[in-house]
Amino acid sequence: MTLRGLHVAILQGAALLVPPANRAEWLAEWRAELWYVNRRATAFCLGSFCDAFWLHRNSPAPITRRKFSLDSPVRCVMFLALLTSLSWLLAFGWPSHDVSPPSPARGAQDLAKVSAAGQPNELAPSVLVEPDQPQANRTPRRSSVIACNQPAQQRAGTSPQASENLPLACLAICILTLGILSSVRPLSLGEYPANRYAPAAPFRLLRWVFLTIKISLLLSAAICGSLVLGTIIQPIAPMAMFLGLYFGFRWALMDQRQRCPVCLRLLSNPTRIGDSSQSFLGWYGTELVCSQGHGLLYIPGTSTSWCRTQRWQYLDPTWSNLLP
């Protein structure tokens, strides 16, 4: 392979990071510029990875119709409720292995109940033996077991002391997760100033109720999932709970930022406006619109002194007739 062929191969490798819609045009531009480079052509081609990665991060996602999506708030809550129910069933819903009592047989009135002696936490099966049976032959039979006095905590794999400390451990992990998440990303949902087209204050509180429901369901699912993993590999239960809470809280906040505060549906039609070089005198960022025409969401591409976070603008009802 010649040196020129190596440079073209580097550009083709960087083109894999570019969105498919812009890949052909991007590669043609870089190959055209390569012909005018006389020195340090390899460094020039390696610099294409930075440009390709920037396009990959800042290009709006294509609008695709998915078979399953969480656009509707009802569908989102139902999905989270199903996930929480499944994790709760795996953690607490399995039936115990107690042996059911045998059916009455002939001569059952001549049977006596005998319990094996043992420690309070040990398994103490209750068996039935015949009174007229010789003392030496009075051995419990496998078919005569009628009950199992095993404690519920022992069947679940946790001691009573561990069950008492579980709420405190969950609270400590939740506080730790929120502290780490707030240090990585801000917990603010953005600015939602009210204008004359905004709904009444009680209706604006619905988005906070929706966020509380999502966090509550995700919290229950993460705790139950960590208990299930703890029965398999007990040392990883705290780390599993932390990871579940971290990614659950992070998804809940990201999902809430991309929803309309009126109808609670996911926003659509992302459109990039402006350029990074014009952020001082003009608007640079992404705009999303509610499919029901309730408003627009402005997401700044670069944090500036006059626009640090996303901002919502309520629209008048006539916009609902202009959107499909």
Secondary structure by P-SEA (a helix, b strand, c coil): ccaaaaaaaaaaaaaccccccaaaaaaaaaaaaaaacccaaaaaaaaaaaaaaaaaacccccccccccccccaaaaaaaaaaaaaaaaaaccccccccccccccccccccbbbbbbbbccccbbbbbbbbcccccccccccccccccccccccccccccaaaaaaaaaaaaaaaaaaaaaaaaaccccccccccccccccccccaaaaaaaaaaaaaaaaaaaaaaaaaaaccccaaaaaaaaaaaaaaaaaaaaaaacccccccccccccccccccccccccbbbbbbbccccbbbbbbccccccccbbbbbbbccccccccc
